[in-house]
């Protein structure tokens, strides 16, 4: 099972980007999914996450500007980022919890996608 993140790029402050994260492989069920970001020299922090039932949670710094969504039929998660600020510049990683038909649930990280916001 793999996670593939895409959609990063360079954008001016005030602009928008939409990130995607697609899960592929032998998937039985995807539980929680989330986006994290990491800037050079800093720890990786939660940006937003979503349960399989659609409950969402956001970091205070992105509330009102970012929107997380999921297409459970496609095992895909999105992050719509509006009103971007230079401080949103980071590598964005997706993360997901997978539940097999039997055995122990497991977690996977995507490879990261760079978001750069210029002032």
DALINBEL-V47808 format. One record per residue. RES is the residue in one letter. SS is DSSP state (@ for helix, = for strand, . for the rest). NEAR is the number of other C-alpha atoms within 10 Angstrom. D_CENTER is the distance of its C-alpha to the mean C-alpha in Angstrom with 1 decimal. Layout:
# DALINBEL-V47808
RES | SS | NEAR | D_CENTER
RES | SS | NEAR | D_CENTER
This chain:
# DALINBEL-V47808
X | . | 10 | 16.6
X | = | 16 | 13.9
X | = | 22 | 10.3
X | = | 18 | 10.3
X | = | 25 | 7.8
X | = | 20 | 9.7
X | . | 15 | 10.6
X | . | 18 | 11.0
X | = | 14 | 14.5
X | = | 14 | 17.2
X | = | 18 | 17.8
X | = | 14 | 20.4
X | . | 17 | 20.0
X | . | 14 | 19.8
X | . | 14 | 18.1
X | . | 17 | 15.0
X | = | 18 | 12.2
X | = | 16 | 10.0
X | = | 21 | 7.1
X | = | 21 | 7.2
X | = | 28 | 6.6
X | = | 18 | 10.0
X | = | 22 | 11.7
X | = | 13 | 15.3
X | . | 8 | 18.5
X | . | 9 | 20.6
X | . | 14 | 18.4
X | . | 10 | 20.2
X | = | 15 | 17.7
X | = | 20 | 14.0
X | = | 16 | 13.9
X | = | 19 | 11.1
X | = | 27 | 7.4
X | = | 25 | 4.9
X | = | 27 | 2.7
X | = | 20 | 6.0
X | = | 22 | 8.3
X | = | 19 | 11.8
X | . | 15 | 14.9
X | . | 9 | 18.1
X | . | 6 | 20.1
X | . | 9 | 17.7
X | . | 10 | 15.8
X | . | 15 | 12.2
X | = | 14 | 11.1
X | = | 18 | 8.9
X | = | 24 | 7.5
X | = | 23 | 7.0
X | = | 24 | 7.4
X | = | 20 | 9.5
X | . | 17 | 12.6
X | . | 15 | 14.1
X | . | 10 | 16.6
X | . | 13 | 14.4
X | . | 11 | 14.6
X | = | 16 | 12.0
X | = | 16 | 11.9
X | = | 19 | 11.1
X | . | 13 | 12.3
X | @ | 9 | 15.6
X | @ | 11 | 15.1
X | @ | 17 | 12.7
X | . | 12 | 14.4
X | . | 11 | 16.1
X | . | 14 | 14.3
X | = | 20 | 10.6
X | = | 19 | 10.1
X | = | 24 | 7.6
X | = | 20 | 9.4
X | = | 20 | 10.1
X | = | 11 | 13.0
X | @ | 14 | 14.3
X | @ | 6 | 17.2
X | @ | 10 | 15.2
X | . | 16 | 12.7
X | = | 19 | 9.9
X | = | 24 | 6.9
X | = | 22 | 6.5
X | = | 22 | 5.9
X | = | 14 | 9.6
X | = | 20 | 10.7
X | . | 17 | 14.4
X | . | 15 | 17.1
X | . | 23 | 15.4
X | . | 20 | 17.3
X | @ | 15 | 18.3
X | @ | 13 | 16.9
X | @ | 20 | 13.3
X | . | 20 | 14.1
X | = | 21 | 12.2
X | = | 18 | 10.5
X | = | 26 | 6.7
X | = | 26 | 5.7
X | = | 31 | 4.0
X | = | 24 | 6.7
X | = | 24 | 9.1
X | = | 17 | 12.6
X | = | 20 | 15.2
X | = | 17 | 18.7
X | . | 13 | 21.5
X | . | 10 | 24.7
X | . | 7 | 26.4
X | . | 7 | 25.8
X | . | 8 | 23.2
X | . | 13 | 19.5
X | = | 12 | 17.3
X | = | 14 | 13.9
X | = | 15 | 12.1
X | = | 18 | 9.8
X | . | 19 | 8.9
X | . | 16 | 11.0
X | . | 22 | 9.1
X | = | 21 | 9.6
X | = | 19 | 11.9
X | = | 21 | 11.9
X | = | 20 | 15.5
X | = | 21 | 17.1
X | = | 16 | 20.8
X | . | 11 | 23.2
